[in-house]
Amino acid sequence: MKEKQVANLPFRGLGGVHNFNAGPSVLPKEVFEEASRAILDFNDTGLSILEIGHRTNLFEPVMAEARALVKELMQSDDDHEVLFLHGGATTQFMQVPMNLLNENELASYTDTGTWAVKAIKEAKLFGHVEIAGSTKEDNYTSIPKNLLVSPTAVYLHITTNETIAGTQWKKMPYDCGVPLIADMSSDILSRVLDFNKFDLIYAGAQKNMGAAGVNLVVVNKNILGKVTRSIPTILDYRNHIKESSMLNTPPVFAVYVAMLTLRWLKKQGGVAAIEKINNAKAALLYKTIDSLPVFKGVVAKEDRSNMNAVFIMEDPGLEKEFSDLCKREGMIGVKGHRSVGGFRVSLYNALKLESVEALTDLMKDFANKKG
């Protein structure tokens, strides 16, 4: 099939499209290639990665390397343990307070959008919750600037990047005075942070770290073991630490894909190198949105996400026409979340700058025709 040209730019991602999906999302081509080979024959063993035993000398090095790569990329200290668990970030909404919050204790949460609200709902099942800061009144188009965190709170929970709202914490509340917990599902390892200042980080892998099916948890072991409740064996972080993420059968293939993606990230130069690329992609897209009257950003500029750019059309009647154009030109996943509408362009680590250039050229062409 003859490849279409998008605004005179022939680049296409894997499969001949530009993948802006919010998750599961774009992954590096070399990761797909290596993973597909492993499905047929893992490391010349004659076995598929899908059928090897997890407690064998075939898979144990995979898990060990994946955990070691996270520690290296985050420059983690010895107090922080790396876990690969089932259930995604949604399970962590419950597992975090189950392990950290007693019924008579208080936890602080920031209310910044859909995912923060879900985390708050689950935490209330285990203890008291205070809202340290909220942007609900401005329809979650910004990040709270002045937090009120009780000194008696067991921890402060933030969602570092709201995938649906398109907001991102630029300045972390490291000095909040209590242990800091972060849901980093949609911006994990996309920018340099002092990861050791977080007492617990969790992130679904399917945006920046691999395929759906596995969840990363990085936890300071010193905050564990302080609740009085009985914790089910499979939900107690300490048990997973003790068994090096092999307490039960792990999601073998998902861990393997995560390991390959972490290898790729290290090869690119690590987090600092990918942050520069991510900044360039975001700057180009936001500059284009701001320069074309037909488009309109909805998030406060200082809080715009470098991972999920959300925007609308000045004339809502043009949205379908632009959406249809994107589909025809191989721009996949630009439609906004069903709860907010408009458009959302996800700029995760593996998305090439060329894809953003192709999209922005298309936006300019569309705007010129409508102008």
LODO-509972 format. One record per residue (C-alpha): residue in one letter; z, y, x. Coordinates in pm, whole numbers, plus 32768, in hexadecimal, padded with zeros to 4 digits. Each point is the difference from the previous one (the first is absolute). Layout:
BEGIN
aZYX/...
This chain:
BEGIN
m800080008000/k7FA181558086/e813080D28050/k801D814C7F4C/q8033813D80C5/v812C80D47FA2/a7FBB816D804E/n7F2D7F95812E/l81217F3B808F/p7FB47E8A8016/f815D7F828055/r80917EFA7F19/g81437F418011/l80227E897FDF/g7F2B7F807EE1/g7F2281357FFE/v80F680E97F51/h80FD810D8054/n81507F797F92/f80F4810D7F8C/n80D57F127F30/a8174804D7FEF/g80687E98803A/p7FAF7EF18046/s7F2980D180E1/v7F18801C8128/l80457F2D8134/p7F597FFF8156/k7EC17F368015/e807C7F3B812C/v81327F947F3B/f7F257F727EEC/e7F297F4D80FD/e81247F6180B8/a80B37FA67EBD/s7EC87F5F7F70/r7FD87F2B8138/a816B7F957FE3/i7FCA7F8F7E9A/l7EFB7F09807D/d809E7FA8814D/f81438099807E/n80058020817C/d7F167ED5802F/t80FD7F147F64/g7F167F747EF8/l80F780807EFD/s7FE8812E7F1C/i810781128014/l80307FB17E8F/e80787E9F8049/i80CD800F813F/g81747FC17FF3/h80D28138801A/r81117F5880D1/t7F117F938110/n7F94807E8153/l7EC180747F53/f809781027F16/e814B805B80A2/p7F4E80CA8112/v7F4680C07EEE/m814380697F59/a809F8052814F/e7ED980D7806C/a7FF180B87EB4/r817080598017/a7FE48063816E/l7ED480E07FBB/v80BF80BC7EF1/k8121803A80F1/e7F118075810E/l7F3A80E97F1F/m813D80927F6B/q80B78003814E/s81237F5E7F4C/d81537FDD80A1/d80CC7EC08012/d80C1804F7EC1/h7EC87FEF7F29/e7F817EB07F87/v7E9E7FC17F85/l7FC57F207ED2/f7ECA7F8C7F48/l80627FA77E9C/h7F6C7FA27EB0/g7FF480DD7ECE/g7F6E81488073/a80AA81507FE9/t80557FCA7E91/t80F27EED8062/q809C80EE80FB/f805280F57EE8/m80FE7EFA7F99/q80517F59814D/v8069814180AE/p811B805F7F0F/m80627E927FD7/n80487FEF8175/l808B815D8034/l809D808C7EC1/n81427F8F7F57/e802C80367E8A/n810181158030/e7F3980B1810E/l7EFE81157FFF/a7E9E8007808B/s7F248136801B/y7E917FEF7FA2/t7EEA80FF8005/d7F2780107EC9/t7EA08049807A/g7F1A7F327F23/t7FAB7EAF7F6B/w807F7F27811C/a814080C28031/v80487FE37E8C/k7FD57E868010/a80EF7FE98127/i810380D47F4A/k7FED7F237ECC/e804F7EC680C7/a811980A180C8/k80B8805B7EC0/l802B7E8B7FBE/f80E37FE28131/g80C781448019/h800681737FBA/v7ED080D68051/e7FEF8177803B/i7EBA80BE801A/a800E80C38146/g7EBD80B87FB6/s7EEC7FF17EFE/t7EA980967FC6/k7FD97F727EA4/e7FF2815E7F69/d7EC4805780C2/n7F627EB47FA0/y80467F6D8159/t7F0980E380B1/s80F18050811C/i811D7F7380CF/p816680817FCE/k806B80EB8117/n8177801F7FCE/l80B57EB97FCD/l81607FDF7F7C/v80887EBD8090/s81677FA27FBB/p80BD7FAB8142/t808C7ED27F47/a7EA77F6F7FBE/v7FC17EAD809B/y7E9C80678055/l7EE480F07FB2/h7EB77F647F88/i7EB280B18020/t7E997F997FB7/t7F4B808F812D/n7EAB80057F57/e7FBD7FFC7E8C/t7EB77F457FD8/i7FC180767E9C/a807C81688016/g7F5F803B8153/t8134809780A6/q809B7FAF8151/w8141805A80B3/k7F9F80CC8132/k816280478075/m80E97ED67FE7/p816B80397F91/y80897F62813E/d813480DE7FED/c80647F9C7E9E/g81537F828079/v7FE17E9F7F72/p7F287ECF8053/l7E9280477FB9/i7F2B7F047F3F/a7E8880287FD7/d7EED7F637F35/m7ED8802C80EE/s7F0F7F207F45/s7EDB80F08008/d802C80AD8151/i80A27EFB80DE/l7F958025816E/s7F0E81197FAA/r80BA810F80BE/v81088029810C/l816480017F7A/d81547FBB8097/f80117EAC7F5A/n81567FB78095/k809781177F2C/f7FB67F337EC8/d81027EF77FB1/l7F0E7F3E7F28/i7E87801C7FD8/y7F337F2D7F14/a7E8C7FF87FBF/g7F057F267F4E/a7EFB7F9C8101/q7EC980327F2B/k7FB4816A805A/n802880338176/m807A7EB48085/g7F387EE37F6E/a7FBF7F3B7EC4/a80CC7FF07EC2/g810F7EFA7FF6/v80FB80668108/n810081148020/l808680998140/v81728050801C/v809780A68133/v817880107FDD/n8122807680D4/k80DB7ECA7FFD/n813A80D78017/i7FE080727E95/l80047E9C7F77/g81237F297F8A/k80C4811A7F5C/v7FD27FAE7E90/t80FF7F2A7F4B/r7F0F7F597F10/s7F707EA88038/i7E9380218064/p7F0D7EE57FB2/t7FA07F548144/i7E92805F7FF5/l805181707FBF/d80FF80308118/y7F5D80B28126/r80F97F5F80EF/n7F7B7EA67FB3/h7E9B806D8049/i8070809F8148/k80B47EC28063/e7EC87F307FBD/s7F0780F6809B/s7F4A80327EB4/m7FDC7E877FD7/l81187FC47F07/n7EFF7F727F11/t7E897FCF8015/p7F7281578056/p7EB1807E7F7B/v7F4F7F6C812E/f7EA780977FD4/a808281597FA6/v80E180038133/y7ED97F9480D6/v7F25811B7F79/a811E80F4803C/m801C7F878167/l7E8A80348035/t8015815D7F69/l8126805980E0/r7F3C7F81812C/w7EDF80E07F96/l80E8812C7FDF/k808D7FC7815B/k7E9E7FE48088/q7FAA81547F67/g8115809C80CE/g81217FCD7F10/v809880E57EFB/a7FCA814680BD/a7E8C7FBA8026/i7FC97F9C7E96/e80C281327F8A/k7EFF80E480A6/i7EE67F4E7F4A/n80BE800A7EB7/n803F8174802A/a7E8E803D803C/k7F9B7F3B7ECA/a80FA80B47F23/a7FA88157808D/l7E8E7FCB7FBD/l80367F8A7E9B/y80F781117FA0/k7F28810D80A1/t7EDE7F857F2D/i80CD7FFF7EBF/d8080815F8041/s7EA9808C8059/l7F477F827ECC/p805280B27EB7/v7F997ECF7F37/f812C7F3D808A/k817080547FEE/g812E7F7980BA/v81397FC17F31/v810B7FD0810C/a80BB811480B8/k7F41802A8147/e812F7FCC80DF/d804A7EB47F55/r7EA37F6D7FE9/s7FEF7E948063/n7F2E7F9D812C/m7FDD7EA87F63/n7FAC80487E91/a7F4581407FAE/v801380547E8E/f7F1B81007F5C/i7F5580587EB8/m7EC980BA7F8C/e801681697F8A/d7F257F8E7EE1/p808D7EB27F82/g7EB37FC07F57/l7F667FC28158/e80F37EEF8064/k7F3C7EDF7F70/e7EBD807C809B/f809F801A8158/s80B07EB17FD8/d7EB77F587FA1/l7F5680A0812C/c810C7F7880E8/k7FCC7EA27F77/r7E8880148030/e802980768165/g80F87EF18062/m813C80D47FF4/i80FB7F037F7C/g815C804C7F7B/v7FF0817B7FD5/k806D80027E97/g816180867FCE/h811D7F237F8C/r7FF47FBB7E8C/s814980BC7FCD/v7F82814B808E/g7E847FF77FF5/g7F2080CF80E0/f7FAB7F768156/r80BD7F5B811B/v7F727FBB8158/s80D07F1D80DC/l7FE6803A8176/y80B97EDA8097/n7FFC7FA58170/a7ECE7F1F7FF6/l7F2480F67F44/k7F02809480EF/l7FCA81758021/e7E917FBE7FB2/s805E7F937EA1/v80B2814B7FC2/e7ED480BB808E/a7F1E7F457F11/l80DD80517ED6/t8026816F8058/d7E87801F802D/l7FD67F6B7EA7/m810080F37F71/k7F4B8128809B/d7EB27F8A7F7C/f80917FD37EA3/a80A78157800A/n7EBF80AB8072/k7F3D7F697EE1/k810A80707F07/g80308156809A/
